[in-house]
Amino acid sequence: MEDRIVVKFDNLIELSESLDLTKRNLLKRIVKFFDPLGILSPLTTGMKVLFQEVCQNKVEWDEPLAEAFQKRWKNWFL
C-alpha cells in the first residue's frame, strides 16, 4: 500500500492565464491556495515574498506588473 498526496494546479493555471498580471490579480491568485498542513509552504512563501516586493515598489492595484515581476511569477507555473 502506498500513500500519496496529490496537488492539482489546473484551476490556478487557468485562472493565471485568464487574468492580467496586476497587483490585485496577483493577490487573488495567491490566496487561492488552501494548505492547512503547510506542504506547499516553499511555493506559497515565495509568492508572498514577490507580492511584498510589488507592494514595496508602490505598484498601484490595477497597474500591470513590471516585466521582472511577471517573469518571476510565470517561473512557478512552467
N, C-alpha and C positions, 0 to 999 in steps of 0.2 A: 504494500500500500504506500502511496506517495502523496504527500501534502503539497499543495500549490497555492500560491497567491497570484491572482491574475489581475492586472490593472489595464483597463482598456482606455485609450486616449482618443478613440474615434470621434466622439462628440466634441471634445475640446479642439481637436484638429479642424473639424468642420466649422466650429464657431470662430476659430482663429483665422481661417481662410475667408470667412464671410464678412468680417468686420475690419474697418480701417484700424491701423495701429496708432491709437491715441492714448493719452494717459488714462482717460475714462475706460476705454475698452481693455487696456492692459490690466487694470484693476478688476474689471468684470471677468476676465479670463482667469486671473489668479485665484479669486475666491470660489471658483467652480470646483476646486479640489476639496474633497472630503477625505481626510486622512486622520482618523482618530488614533491610530496606532503609531503614527509618525514614520511610517515606512517610506513615504515619499519626501521626507524632510530635506534630503540633499537637493532635490529638484525644486521644491517649493521655496526653500530658503534662498536659493539663487535667484528665483523670480522676484521674491520680495526685496532682495538687495537691488535688483535692477529697478524696481518701482521706486525705491528710496532714492536712487541716483537721479531718476527722472524728476522726482519732487525737488531734490536739491538744486537741480538746474532750472527750477521755476518754470517748467513747461506748463502751459495752460491746459485745461482739461480736454478740450476738443481740438487742440493743435496736433498735427501729425508729428510723430516722434522723429528725431534725427536718425539718419541712416545707421549710425553706430549702434543706437539702441535697438533699432529694428533688426539688425543683423544678429545681435546677441539673443534677442527673443526667438528668432527663427532657428537658431542653432539648437534649441531644445526640442524641436519637432522634426529635425531631419533624420 
